[in-house]
Amino acid sequence: MKNNIKYKNLSQQDIADSQCDDCGMINQLCKGDEETGQALLFLLERISKGVLSVIGSGGKTSLIQALSLLLSKKGRVLITTTTHIFPFSHCENIFVEEKESEENILALMDKGFQKHPILCVGVKGKDGKLTKAPILFSALEKHCDYILVEADGSKHLPAKAHNEREPQLPKETKLSVLVFGASALGKPIEDVVHRVELFQGLFTPPLKKGTVLSKELLAEALQKENLGDLLFLNQADCIEEKEREELRSFLEKYLHKPVILASLLSLHSGALC
């Protein structure tokens, strides 16, 4: 995958300074966790302005929060969803009605961005979660620099199989990141996989309950679903350090896409989960 960052009218020194700024912020977030820092820097360098969709399981909310803090140094960041998310504690949350006009939503955003570099917008439900705001992403793009979309649900499990309606990716998506929680490896699939019956059905014959999730089964399932432009393997601290690079290399060769490892729980930018 090529680096999608676009630098306009910048000297080589400007570019180096920009990357140093990224490293400084990442170091603050990661508290010396070099692996997670490198993963975030790798991803940050591949994000261009517009819509980035985060899908999968095992750390979507944490990744969005971390990226929003990093990208807010470069421009205005909007967090939203095509499914359901809880309001974020690290930024201003804008609650709108299901029939709110586009004009009102954009006015609220413009006012919010005057005071805050990061906003979250959505319709607040009875369960306290936010759902998609009644506005086109093409309209939102004109009023902010980056839009981070949680475009999948996972019921707080580290792994997931997708049905025909998932994930719910906006057509404006420029980069999609598939998150997987490494804590699922080595455990029975029914204990760690959301929509486990769909996961079982990815294989012939279907997997039986009690089957332990191995890296080989994971790779085959991910290949068959073929989701995401890159794989963000979270919860890497659940894997022995000597085995991490072997796992990353195995999945990258099998899937033919970038695979990065991180442990987002090491971040201390707020209540990351």
FENPEGI-V488619 format. One record per residue. N is the residue number from 1. PSI is psi as a letter, one per 20 degrees, with the letter a starting at -180 (NA if undefined). Layout:
n=<N;N>
psi=<PSI;PSI>
This chain:
n=<1;2;3;4;5;6;7;8;9;10;11;12;13;14;15;16;17;18;19;20;21;22;23;24;25;26;27;28;29;30;31;32;33;34;35;36;37;38;39;40;41;42;43;44;45;46;47;48;49;50;51;52;53;54;55;56;57;58;59;60;61;62;63;64;65;66;67;68;69;70;71;72;73;74;75;76;77;78;79;80;81;82;83;84;85;86;87;88;89;90;91;92;93;94;95;96;97;98;99;100;101;102;103;104;105;106;107;108;109;110;111;112;113;114;115;116;117;118;119;120;121;122;123;124;125;126;127;128;129;130;131;132;133;134;135;136;137;138;139;140;141;142;143;144;145;146;147;148;149;150;151;152;153;154;155;156;157;158;159;160;161;162;163;164;165;166;167;168;169;170;171;172;173;174;175;176;177;178;179;180;181;182;183;184;185;186;187;188;189;190;191;192;193;194;195;196;197;198;199;200;201;202;203;204;205;206;207;208;209;210;211;212;213;214;215;216;217;218;219;220;221;222;223;224;225;226;227;228;229;230;231;232;233;234;235;236;237;238;239;240;241;242;243;244;245;246;247;248;249;250;251;252;253;254;255;256;257;258;259;260;261;262;263;264;265;266;267;268;269;270;271;272;273>
psi=<p;q;p;j;p;o;p;p;k;q;r;h;h;g;g;g;g;g;h;h;g;g;h;g;g;g;h;g;h;i;l;j;n;h;g;h;g;h;g;h;g;g;g;h;i;j;p;r;q;b;p;p;p;p;r;c;r;k;j;g;g;g;g;g;g;g;h;h;g;g;h;i;i;h;a;p;p;p;p;a;q;i;d;p;q;q;q;q;i;j;r;p;p;o;p;r;r;h;k;q;q;g;g;g;g;h;g;g;g;g;g;h;i;h;h;p;i;p;q;p;q;r;p;p;r;h;j;i;q;q;r;p;q;m;q;q;h;h;h;h;h;i;j;r;g;p;o;o;p;o;k;q;q;j;k;k;q;i;r;q;q;q;a;i;j;q;r;n;p;q;i;i;p;h;p;p;p;o;p;p;o;i;i;h;p;j;q;p;h;i;i;i;p;p;l;h;h;h;g;h;i;i;q;o;r;q;q;q;q;i;p;p;o;r;h;g;g;g;g;g;g;h;g;h;h;l;q;q;h;q;p;o;n;r;k;h;i;i;q;p;h;i;i;g;h;g;g;g;g;g;h;g;h;g;i;l;q;q;p;q;q;r;n;i;i;i;q;k;j;a;m;p;NA>
